[in-house]
Amino acid sequence: MINGADPFEHALLAVAHDETNAFEAVVPPIVQTSLFTFESYDEMVATYRGEKVRPVYSRGLNPTVRHFEETLAALEGGEDALGFASGMAAISSTVLSFVEPGDRIVAVRHVYPDAFRLFGTLLKRMRIEVTYVDGRDEEAVAKALPGAKLFYMESPTSWVMEAHDVGALAALARRHGVISVIDNSWASPIFQRPLTLGVDLVLHSASKYLGGHSDVVAGVVAGPKALIDRLRGETLPYLGGKLSPFDAWLLIRGLRTLPIRMKAHEASALAIARRLKALPIVREVQHPGLANQLPPGLGGTSGLFSFIFEEGIDIRAFADRLKLFKLGVSWGGHESLIVPGEVVLQQKAEPNSAHAFGIDPRSVRLHVGLEGTEALWRDLEEAIASAITT
Ligand SMILES: *Cc1c(COP(=O)(O)O)cnc(C)c1O
């Protein structure tokens, strides 16, 4: 009993001290706090000695973040998971947990641009070398792996959508004693569960489909406890890219609708990809679902794909005429987006890497959102018709 508190106040205080739930609330509370106090000197000592596990400071353990991590670990079929402040924090913290100066990483080509830049700047300065391979060429991968520390995959890649036989590549890495990591942001655990295919660690930009509402920047890594513990013990606390409680709460909310969102993205994007492919003005559609079959382990396709225009269309006029598809980077939210390849190729970032991603200057990347297939198709048709130059 808390002295002097009225019953309502007492209930609120009791809830604040209840770590597990609040009145069986269907939505977990946001534990928006930097630190947690101890009941007694003895409890503090027990915690410092590691005899008791409880939150101390939110850069370490926070109950809301932990709730998200446990949910994501279950979704990916992993023993454990760790949330990060961004997808890039998840990538850098993972990679730096397993390499040191003089080591070599093998990566599939066309990885996410800022991962490529991390490899070409910070890692290069630390004398960590990265060899790029075409992930569809298993012989090339097998040749590159001996002596490497880490094998970094992304499948499908997020511009030209190169898709790999993830299980086969993971088996190659294992045979050579190389730790394998995959960026699974495109497929999400709804369509691809890399840990069940033999990959050691799976990571996400949770800013994309896991969040799903374009209102959070976050990342997450899942895998066996022993490997996650390495991140938890070093790169997460010392690089400090910790996921915040409020962002974790937004992700918990987003995950509830992940299965139905992914199915809606898949259906709309496939329909639009097929219709684009039938147009004479479209040279090529880069969508894994248009191949005869999906690679083993990939159970479906998401809303992100690219297509390449023939000559005879003004891409600037096309982009400006679109009403539902907005010009914008990122993807994975409710909204439809486009990025013209010719714009990305003008980016001044160093290392000047845009050409390394296989981007055709006449390509357009689409994210097909949840607005409805027919409305989106009408938008594309009208914009194409208005931008024909010949
Ligand atoms: C966006 C993205 C990232 C980086 O994630 P952030 O949350 O923006 O840091 C990594 N990989 C892929 C495939 C992405 O699309």
The ligand as an SDF file (V2000), in Angstrom:
LIG
                    3D

 15 15  0  0  0  0  0  0  0  0999 V2000
   15.9310    0.7150  -46.3070 C   0  0  0  0  0  0  0  0  0  0  0  0
   16.7770   -0.4850  -46.4020 C   0  0  0  0  0  0  0  0  0  0  0  0
   17.8350   -0.7040  -45.5210 C   0  0  0  0  0  0  0  0  0  0  0  0
   18.2630    0.3270  -44.5070 C   0  0  0  0  0  0  0  0  0  0  0  0
   17.3210    0.4640  -43.5060 O   0  0  0  0  0  0  0  0  0  0  0  0
   17.1020    1.8240  -42.6770 P   0  0  0  0  0  0  0  0  0  0  0  0
   15.9960    1.4480  -41.7580 O   0  0  0  0  0  0  0  0  0  0  0  0
   16.7360    2.8760  -43.6720 O   0  0  0  0  0  0  0  0  0  0  0  0
   18.3720    2.1340  -42.0110 O   0  0  0  0  0  0  0  0  0  0  0  0
   18.5260   -1.8880  -45.6130 C   0  0  0  0  0  0  0  0  0  0  0  0
   18.2230   -2.8080  -46.5360 N   0  0  0  0  0  0  0  0  0  0  0  0
   17.2210   -2.6280  -47.4200 C   0  0  0  0  0  0  0  0  0  0  0  0
   16.9450   -3.6790  -48.4330 C   0  0  0  0  0  0  0  0  0  0  0  0
   16.4730   -1.4540  -47.3870 C   0  0  0  0  0  0  0  0  0  0  0  0
   15.5050   -1.2570  -48.2800 O   0  0  0  0  0  0  0  0  0  0  0  0
  1  2  1  0
  2  3  1  0
  2 14  2  0
  3  4  1  0
  3 10  2  0
  4  5  1  0
  5  6  1  0
  6  7  2  0
  6  8  1  0
  6  9  1  0
 10 11  1  0
 11 12  2  0
 12 13  1  0
 12 14  1  0
 14 15  1  0
M  END
$$$$
